[in-house]
Amino acid sequence: MSVAASSAPIECEVVIVGAGPCGLFQVFELGLLGISAHVVDSLAHPGGQCTELYPDKPIYDIPALPVCGAQELVDRLLQQIKPFNATFHLGQEVTEVRRETDKRFWVRTAADTTFHARTLVIAGGVGSFQPRRLGLEGAEGFEGQQIHYRIKSAAAFHGKDLVIFGGGDSALDWTLDLCGKARSLTLVHRRAEFRAAPASVAKMQQLVAAGRMRYIEGLAEQLLVRDGTLAGVIITGKDGARHELNAEQLLAFYGLHPKLGPIAEWGLELDKRAIRVDTEKFQTSVPGIFAVGDINFYPGKKKLILSGFHEAALAAFGIQHHLYPEKKQFLQYTTTSPIMQKRLGVTGN
Ligand SMILES: Cc1cc2nc3c(=O)[nH]c(=O)nc-3n(C[C@H](O)[C@H](O)[C@H](O)COP(=O)(O)OP(=O)(O)OC[C@H]3O[C@@H](n4cnc5c(N)ncnc54)[C@H](O)[C@@H]3O)c2cc1C
């Protein structure tokens, strides 16, 4: 797997929007047919819902795997698609898709990576995961500078006065990581119960008891701004007490929520929050744009990983026909096809 940074327009056969299990398997099915793909995901890592929402949970309905952890499934898919060398563009949402006059698609991401793609597969699942934001007046203006929803470099917070919001694993993990490295640290969570691992919560409580950090059960009410700079935040405690916290940096880990987002604006026929496709090729209402996995809709649709895998297999044939209509299509088995085995890098085994 190669990971690309933003660059000049990339000419390619296929762009896959979404690196969830179905987007990853799409790479495989295209690879078997000799078609290479670029994969874009707004998350910083592949895996979609499996990695983001339930990495440690066991899945029992993947054919031939009686039980498989969700992250394990993603790892296995990544291993399976390795021979096809897809290029991944992670941490960037696809924001614009436009049909060009020559029937190619102009695709652009939030990080300004652009593609001239001959076909597009939307494997966007339940949409682009977005961080739940603080929701305080003026917070948007400080985003990325003094208010953060993900951490790119922990070192940037060393020696700073920090307030961390949230009660899940991310909030607790970063609290434990940054306690002792930040100048001061306060964790704020709205209720007594935590979603984080009990061991992390216990560790945090020990640090509070040892006077190494503060914990407040309460809600953020208002930002403190002095001379245009964020200076802290006002918290209303569960007991009604008002806390004025000085802070240079606020980190909020309220989790992620899926949003159909820009996909809704690409001129595709939708059915509620899903993209209508045919069941022969899984093509959308726009020829050359296909959709697989949770994002699509057709009569009888079931949002299951194995359904998405089937859709990816048929979409690959549809894409091949769209790209090379003159090419005769025939079914080959990986067991016996020398060309497929060559593509898989297993020739001679
Ligand atoms: C708790 C839980 C348990 C589950 N258990 C099972 C199970 O046991 N068996 C089963 O079959 N299914 C299960 N599912 C459902 C399964 O996870 C989904 O069917 C599967 O993840 C769908 O895969 P996907 O690739 O279509 O989409 P997703 O996994 O949702 O991935 C879509 C990806 O697209 C990205 N994306 C979306 N829009 C954009 C954009 N504009 N630009 C860039 N990236 C974008 C998203 O960031 C995301 O990473 C479960 C789901 C949950 C929540």
PDBQT file of the ligand as one rigid body, heavy atoms in Angstrom, charges set to zero:
ROOT
HETATM    1  C1  LIG A 401     -21.194  -2.108  15.876  1.00  0.00    +0.000 C 
HETATM    2  C2  LIG A 401     -21.326  -2.661  14.490  1.00  0.00    +0.000 A 
HETATM    3  C3  LIG A 401     -21.262  -4.019  14.288  1.00  0.00    +0.000 A 
HETATM    4  C4  LIG A 401     -21.375  -4.560  12.998  1.00  0.00    +0.000 A 
HETATM    5  N1  LIG A 401     -21.313  -5.911  12.828  1.00  0.00    +0.000 NA
HETATM    6  C5  LIG A 401     -21.411  -6.448  11.579  1.00  0.00    +0.000 A 
HETATM    7  C6  LIG A 401     -21.356  -7.859  11.374  1.00  0.00    +0.000 A 
HETATM    8  O1  LIG A 401     -21.242  -8.640  12.324  1.00  0.00    +0.000 OA
HETATM    9  N2  LIG A 401     -21.457  -8.332  10.082  1.00  0.00    +0.000 N 
HETATM   10  C7  LIG A 401     -21.608  -7.494   8.996  1.00  0.00    +0.000 A 
HETATM   11  O2  LIG A 401     -21.667  -7.970   7.872  1.00  0.00    +0.000 OA
HETATM   12  N3  LIG A 401     -21.682  -6.153   9.179  1.00  0.00    +0.000 NA
HETATM   13  C8  LIG A 401     -21.583  -5.596  10.436  1.00  0.00    +0.000 A 
HETATM   14  N4  LIG A 401     -21.680  -4.245  10.614  1.00  0.00    +0.000 N 
HETATM   15  C9  LIG A 401     -21.892  -3.397   9.416  1.00  0.00    +0.000 C 
HETATM   16  C10 LIG A 401     -20.583  -3.227   8.645  1.00  0.00    +0.000 C 
HETATM   17  O3  LIG A 401     -19.603  -2.657   9.468  1.00  0.00    +0.000 OA
HETATM   18  C11 LIG A 401     -20.859  -2.370   7.425  1.00  0.00    +0.000 C 
HETATM   19  O4  LIG A 401     -21.777  -3.043   6.590  1.00  0.00    +0.000 OA
HETATM   20  C12 LIG A 401     -19.553  -2.136   6.665  1.00  0.00    +0.000 C 
HETATM   21  O5  LIG A 401     -18.619  -1.435   7.433  1.00  0.00    +0.000 OA
HETATM   22  C13 LIG A 401     -19.836  -1.350   5.385  1.00  0.00    +0.000 C 
HETATM   23  O6  LIG A 401     -18.630  -1.189   4.726  1.00  0.00    +0.000 OA
HETATM   24  P1  LIG A 401     -18.413   0.000   3.684  1.00  0.00    +0.000 P 
HETATM   25  O7  LIG A 401     -17.036  -0.198   3.159  1.00  0.00    +0.000 OA
HETATM   26  O8  LIG A 401     -19.570   0.035   2.757  1.00  0.00    +0.000 OA
HETATM   27  O9  LIG A 401     -18.534   1.342   4.538  1.00  0.00    +0.000 OA
HETATM   28  P2  LIG A 401     -17.807   1.894   5.842  1.00  0.00    +0.000 P 
HETATM   29  O10 LIG A 401     -17.239   0.816   6.672  1.00  0.00    +0.000 OA
HETATM   30  O11 LIG A 401     -18.801   2.816   6.479  1.00  0.00    +0.000 OA
HETATM   31  O12 LIG A 401     -16.605   2.763   5.248  1.00  0.00    +0.000 OA
HETATM   32  C14 LIG A 401     -16.885   3.895   4.476  1.00  0.00    +0.000 C 
HETATM   33  C15 LIG A 401     -15.675   4.793   4.461  1.00  0.00    +0.000 C 
HETATM   34  O13 LIG A 401     -15.923   5.843   3.513  1.00  0.00    +0.000 OA
HETATM   35  C16 LIG A 401     -15.366   7.034   4.008  1.00  0.00    +0.000 C 
HETATM   36  N5  LIG A 401     -16.020   8.169   3.342  1.00  0.00    +0.000 N 
HETATM   37  C17 LIG A 401     -17.333   8.457   3.257  1.00  0.00    +0.000 A 
HETATM   38  N6  LIG A 401     -17.550   9.573   2.530  1.00  0.00    +0.000 NA
HETATM   39  C18 LIG A 401     -16.318   9.993   2.144  1.00  0.00    +0.000 A 
HETATM   40  C19 LIG A 401     -15.861  11.108   1.380  1.00  0.00    +0.000 A 
HETATM   41  N7  LIG A 401     -16.700  12.017   0.850  1.00  0.00    +0.000 N 
HETATM   42  N8  LIG A 401     -14.539  11.247   1.204  1.00  0.00    +0.000 NA
HETATM   43  C20 LIG A 401     -13.645  10.342   1.724  1.00  0.00    +0.000 A 
HETATM   44  N9  LIG A 401     -14.033   9.279   2.467  1.00  0.00    +0.000 NA
HETATM   45  C21 LIG A 401     -15.349   9.113   2.665  1.00  0.00    +0.000 A 
HETATM   46  C22 LIG A 401     -15.637   6.965   5.508  1.00  0.00    +0.000 C 
HETATM   47  O14 LIG A 401     -14.730   7.800   6.230  1.00  0.00    +0.000 OA
HETATM   48  C23 LIG A 401     -15.425   5.473   5.788  1.00  0.00    +0.000 C 
HETATM   49  O15 LIG A 401     -14.104   5.184   6.217  1.00  0.00    +0.000 OA
HETATM   50  C24 LIG A 401     -21.573  -3.696  11.880  1.00  0.00    +0.000 A 
HETATM   51  C25 LIG A 401     -21.638  -2.316  12.085  1.00  0.00    +0.000 A 
HETATM   52  C26 LIG A 401     -21.519  -1.792  13.362  1.00  0.00    +0.000 A 
HETATM   53  C27 LIG A 401     -21.586  -0.299  13.556  1.00  0.00    +0.000 C 
ENDROOT
TORSDOF 0
